[in-house]
Every structure is written in C-alpha cells, then in structure tokens.
Amino acid sequence: MPATTIRPRRRGASQPARARARLPLTAGASDGLARVSGGRPLEELVALTAASAVVVGLAENTEEPTVAVSGSAGPVPCRVGPAALPTVAHLVRAVDAELRSAPAPADVPAALAEALLIRSARVGETSPGRTSEWDGIELTLTAPAADGSRELVAEAGPERAEAWFLEILLRSVSQTLAGFTEPHGAVADLAPAAPDDIATAIEFGRRTFVPDGATTTLVAPIEEAVRAHADRPAVVAGSDTLTYREFWQATQGVAARLHASGIGRGDRVAVLTGKSVHAVPAITGTLLAGAAYVPLDPRSPAPRLAEILDDAACSVVLAAPELRTTLPAGLTAPVIDIDIGAAAGAAAGAGAGAGAAVPATAGPDPDDLAYVVYTSGSTGKPKGVEVRHRAVASYVRWKVVNHRFDTGTRLLQLPSLAFDSSVADLFPVLASGGLLVLADTHKLLPRQLAELAGQHHVTHLTTVPSLYRVLLDDLADAAHSLHAVTVAGEATTADLARRHHERLPGVRLINEYGPTENSVGATAFDHGPDAGPGLPIGHVIPNTVATVTGADGRALPAGFVGELRLAGHGLADGYRNRPDLTAEAFVADAEAPGGRSYRTGDLVWWRPDGMLEFAGRADDQVKIRGHRVEPGEVESVLALLPGVSQVAVAVVPGPDGAPSLAAWLTVTDTTVDDIRAGAAAALPPAMVPSSLTLIDDLPRMVSGKIDRGALVRLAGTAAPARQHDGPVTGSPAPAACAADDVSLTVAAIFEEVLAAGPVHSDADFFDEGGHSLLAISVLDAIEKRLGVAVDLDDFFRTPTIRAVTELVREAAPVPGN
C-alpha cells in the first residue's frame, strides 16, 4: 500500500541535529485518551494512532493518511480514511482493525520510512530516547511520571522538519485527543488544530492588507505621466519609438476611432497586435474609450480565436495590418486596422491634440470593466476572466513602490500581451514615466534579447522561470544597468535563484505569484541565493488577504498543506458567461473583505514567518511555459479529432525537466501525424502535447476512471516516445547525413536538448517532444559551438537535423566569433 510521505517542513538548509519538541498532555487530551482506551496501554496506542491519522490527513491534504506504529518486530503500517468514518468510535475501531490485519514489518515498503511513526513509551519511561534510525517524524506518548503527568514528544531527522512544525503537530494531536471525550461525536466536527495556531495563520494572511484600495482607473496615472514627461520615450518596438506625447496622441486617436464606430463604456474590444508599436496605444486607447480590451494571441489557431471572439461578444477588433490574416473566417465584428499615423490623424480630427483628451463622458470609471483575459478551461472551452479597473489599480500601486519604478525605469517587456502577466509590465511602468521595450520571445534568441537589454540600458524585466533559465547566461553584459528581474508564472527552483545571484550579483530577483482571477499579483518576495528546499511563493501583498484552508474551508495552521484562498481588492468579477464556474470558484466568505474569496486550486502551506510555500495543485491544472493549462480541455479537443476513440492527457517531466503534456490515445483510421496536425490547428502551442502515444486500451482504476498515475509511471519507465508514420522511428541519423563535423554537431545538440537517444536526420524536432523554449536552446547551442546564428522562424519552418545543418552552412558568422 502506498505511504503518505510527510513533506519536509524546513525554511532553509538542513539542521546539524535532529529537531525535538515536547508538550505536556493537557487535561482535555488526557480525558479523551482515557475515554476511548480505558487506560490500557495497547488501546492508548490505538487512540494515539487514530488522533495522529486525523492530523496527518489534514497536514498533508490527503483523505487516506498513512502512519506507522512501532511494534516489537518493527514498524507496522496503518492506513485509514478518517473523513469517511462517521464517529470517533468508528475511527478508533477502524484503526484497531487495520493494525491487527497489517502485514509483517518485513513487507513494509521503504516509503513508509517517511511517514509518521507512533510509539508508546514503556512503563516507567518518562523521557524516551530514540529506538530506531527513523527517517521521518517520530511521535511518542510517555508513560505517567510519579505525579501522573505525561508528555507528547516528537523528533524528526535533519532533512524532515524543524522544531516549530513539531510543536504545531503536537498541539494538533493534543487538540484532536481532547475531541475524543465524545466517542459518538462526528469525526467531521473534530477541531484538529490549536486555536492559537489557527489565529496566527489567519494573521499571516491579513497583516499587510490595506483596507482602502485604489479608487482610480488604469489610464488616470498614465495621463499624469504624459503631462509630466511628454518628451520622454514611452514605448520602443523594434526600430520604432514613441514619446509619451506621441504615445498619448495615438491612444487618443484609437479612442476617437472607437467612438466614431459607436464603441463606449461596457463594450469589449478585441486587440490583435503582437509586439508591434501599435500594441500599447491599442490597449490604452480602448480603455480611454471606456471599453474593455480582450487581448488575442497571434499564435493561437483561428478556431480558438473564434471561440474567444464569440464568447466575449467583441464589438470590434483592433488588428495590426500584418495580422489580419490570422483572424478566423466568417468574422462578423468589424476590423479596424491599427496604424499609429492614422490614429494620430483621428485624434487631431477629433480635436484631441497632445494636451487634449477625449470627452470626459467617454473615459472609464474605476468600476468599469478593464479587460477580459481567457485562460484554459477544464470543460474544453476557454474561460474569460473579467477584471475591473479598481481591482487591478491596487496591484499597480503596489508594484510601482515595491519594484522602485520611476522615470529612469526601462523594462524589457517579454510576456505575451494576451496574458495578464503583461498587465504587470505595461501599466506600472507607464504610470511611472518609464520606458517599455517590447520584445517578441518567439522571434528573438537569448543573445538578441540580451543585446536588446544592453542597447536600451534595461533596468527591469519580467519573465517565466523556464525562459529565464535559458536567458540568464546571456544577460551578463546588461548587469551594469539591471536593477531587478521578476520571475512569475511558474515555480522558481533554488538552483535558478543561486545561478541568478552568481551571474548577476546585486540584482534583485523578485518572485511574484498570483492567478488571473486576483488581478495579476497576490504574493511576492525577494529571492535570495539560499532559498531552502521548497518552492516559496512569498508574503501576501497589500491588496490581498490569503487563507490556507482544508477541504471543509476551515483555516489551517502553519505547516499544514491546504488550498490557497484569496480575497481583497484584486478579485475579478468571475468568468464571463459561466455562472456555474464562477459560483464554484468565487465563494461566499463572511470573514473576507468584500464577502467572497477565490479558490485558487493551489496547494500551499505557511512557514512560521508568514511566507507561503507552494505544494502542488488540488486538481490537474498545470503551468506549461508560463501558460495555465487544463489537461481536461486538451482531452476534449483531442477527443473530437477524427478517428480518436479514447484519450487521456497527463503531465510528465519534459526533456528539460520542466512540466510537459503527454497524451495517450486509442484510435481507428488515423495517425499520430494527423492527430498532431489537428491539435496544432485547434490549440495554442503551449497546449499541444509534446508526446502522443497510441495505446490499445487506457488503464483504468477499479472505479472505472482512467488511471493517469499508471500512464505517468509508464512514461517514466519508457524511452521518450517518438512515433512517426514512416520507418524512421528509433532509427539513427543516416551515415550520409552525419559525415561531417557540422551535421554531427547539430545532431548532438538535438539529442542533448531533447534528452533523447539518436534522432533521425529527417525527424521533426517538435514531434520528438521539443517546444519553443527548447528550440531556442538548440539555436543558442549552435551559435555558441558553431559561431553562426540561425533564424528562429527558419528553424520553425524546417525543424530537422538535415534542414538545420543546411541552415548552419548558409548562415553568416556571428560577430565576435
């Protein structure tokens, strides 16, 4: 039987010695223990095990916790489901029956060593010493002392826990035992955590909250910056630069054109610009007109764009001329080509000069809708998150102060404008009078991004950790101007933090966390080089209240893993046209500001200093290269493809160790190539599975549900799946192609980046499990080893060893090589 591994509860490096904590058994705990055991030692051990199972289940967020009980021949496993049992008496009897039927200690799996070990001291032993080299946490009930007093004692190895967690654990077990005074009381009514510990955790989530949120709009602070810094540069995109005066003229022009088309407050405007110079005026112009912008990703396939445009009921589409062809056919909403010159002319024609503004009635109010950003949905349909000006304005106010933005700020803007992470760049920088340098990470290699940072003396940049891992080494030349790097959208590991501080000493590494539903940001902290063993996501920022809750919605103490709920000024309205999903995610909460909170689905736990640690997801959602992906949506799309009978999608480690999507399918009259083409035509790139495996039948659990765990284990034991329709599967590169140093080097780079065996010279890089970030790694390695630069677009068109070898031969040397 699988054991419940107790996660390490440490803030930093492991301690030199075992941690230890003691707690006198309270009168209530003594009464509860006596009530169900009658004072008999073996029954006391059963009662202590039952109470500990309740606490471990809560602490590890599992319905079937595993604990181990010390026996004469070794540890005996005990696995029960307290939540499924009606009363305390039922729980104690279930534990007793489980222990009596447990396997012999010799058959206990090794994983049990990281469970909680329960033991009862021998008679007369009031200060127990260690009886085993137990790797996990050991909990002991001492025998009565001369005065009748008893203690609970906990110990843990240096890698497992610190004393603070053991103290909370002991108080929780004691609190649970006190509830045993009513054997016929419901297990669900037990309060397995000390009130003071709960109160401390609640205070962690509220102590920085500022009750008075911002009462402004996103454009009001920008207008002030325009008046104060009209001649300073505001936006750079490629060779184009806009001063604040020019930027605002273009903004007013967009607003005037929208007004001329009958667009105003309450309308939604789709924006499809990519990283062109048209992008920022299109967004701010939409807001100035009083409408909400709906950003579209140029890389999304037309069917997905059609879904978004239909769901958002966009009144008009603002599009860069070169991107009109990416819009879906049959579009009913009018399309307005965005051209800065035309926009400025419209502003002048409307009488809105550099210092003028569109009519006051056209501008937004703080309670107006600012944007609708679409995220992946588990039902197969993207969800539109609706955010108002007031909700995001408090975050902008915090960001300007925390990141020290001012007129000297020059930010390299990397995230796609179609995602809310771009909001964290655009509005705080423009409100500060700083400079936005737009960069398209799908067209520029790390060296080119670093050159852009050096050229513009960039002071700040925001990126996802997976891209920063590739970019970091090239940023050394920009270290003289860099003040801070912000990483967000994915977990930031300790090794990346160490690399950052080694390569860029003195440059802040700011870790931000926050779902779209909480207006970009909820927690943040400066990541030091000694981040500890976990995945910290920071302290709560002033616009947010955070609570870590159990399955019943009750707050949990520090160290206990639960779902993160957010409340405060940043909450979105909900999901557009999805009242069912809105009611499920945005729940009534009488204790929260505004009377509601958002269930993030993220599992976290509090450190004793009020820092939050990320511990996984309560559902299947995952971040793929910074994009939020619901495997259920991917399954829904793949299931609609011709010839697909069954499909299951799960998350597996990719070639670079980052999360990757894998799909298993049962099919008739179709091929892997057809399925991949169908997926690419219907899903954004981050949602297309890197691995497609045809299987005779999907493994299922006794309940009939697909056993995704079995699929993930299968992926972990098998070689990387590289299915093709031709005879190239598993074949090495032909000798004719690998006859010179160039082709050998390119082949070696492909294999290293894909973490694979021999790759056929004509095999498609993306069919082999590659993705855009890994493609960047290939071209970066080619540049460093062969001294030439291959264009990323050329690679995307012909991503094979043979074709890339020819591109290398034709490429010009990189200057300095």
Order of alpha helices (4+ residues) and beta strands (2+ residues): beta-alpha-alpha-beta-beta-alpha-beta-beta-beta-alpha-alpha-alpha-beta-beta-alpha-beta-alpha-beta-alpha-beta-beta-alpha-beta-beta-alpha-beta-alpha-beta-alpha-beta-alpha-beta-alpha-beta-beta-beta-beta-beta-beta-alpha-beta-beta-beta-beta-beta-alpha-beta-beta-alpha-beta-alpha-alpha-alpha-alpha-alpha
